[in-house]
Amino acid sequence: MEIIVNGLKETTLPCSIAEFVANKGLAPGALVVELNQQIIKQQQWQAIQLKEDDQLELLSFVGGG
C-alpha cells in the first residue's frame, strides 16, 4: 500500500504505527507522530493501523545547544 511520509510517497505493508516506526529504525522516545494532521500519542501507536493514502509526519527531537 502507498502512504505519504513527510511529504513523500512510500510503499509499505499494512502495519501499525509502532511497527512502521520500528521498521524504520527510529527511536520512539524522541519521536512525535502526526497521522492525517492529528498528533497520535505513543500509547496509541500499536492500536492504530496505517491505511492506503494515510499521511504520516514523523518529527524527531534533536538536543544540542
C-alpha positions in Angstrom: 0.0 0.0 0.0 1.1 3.6 -0.5 1.2 6.2 2.2 2.7 9.7 2.4 5.6 10.0 4.9 6.9 13.5 5.5 5.6 14.6 2.1 6.9 11.7 0.1 5.1 8.7 -1.3 6.3 5.4 0.3 5.2 1.8 -0.2 4.7 -0.3 2.9 3.0 -3.5 4.0 -0.1 -3.0 6.2 1.1 -2.4 9.8 0.6 -0.3 12.9 2.3 3.0 13.5 4.5 1.2 16.1 5.6 -1.4 13.6 6.2 1.2 10.9 8.4 3.2 13.3 10.3 0.1 14.4 10.8 -1.0 10.7 12.3 2.5 10.0 14.8 2.0 12.9 13.6 5.2 14.6 13.9 5.9 18.3 10.3 6.2 19.6 11.3 8.1 22.7 12.3 11.2 20.7 9.6 11.0 18.1 6.3 12.8 17.5 3.9 11.1 15.1 1.2 13.0 13.2 -1.3 10.9 11.3 -3.6 12.8 8.8 -2.9 16.1 10.6 -3.6 14.7 14.1 -0.9 14.1 16.7 -1.0 10.5 17.9 0.1 9.7 21.5 2.8 7.0 21.7 0.5 4.8 23.8 -1.9 4.6 20.8 0.7 3.6 18.1 0.3 -0.1 18.5 -3.5 0.1 18.1 -3.6 2.3 15.0 -3.2 0.5 11.7 -2.0 2.5 8.7 -4.2 2.6 5.7 -3.8 3.3 2.0 -3.2 7.1 1.3 -2.6 7.9 5.0 -0.4 11.0 5.6 2.2 10.4 8.2 4.6 13.1 9.6 7.5 11.8 11.7 9.2 14.5 13.7 12.2 13.8 15.9 13.7 16.0 18.5 17.4 16.7 18.5 19.2 18.0 21.5 22.0 20.5 21.4 22.9 24.0 22.3 
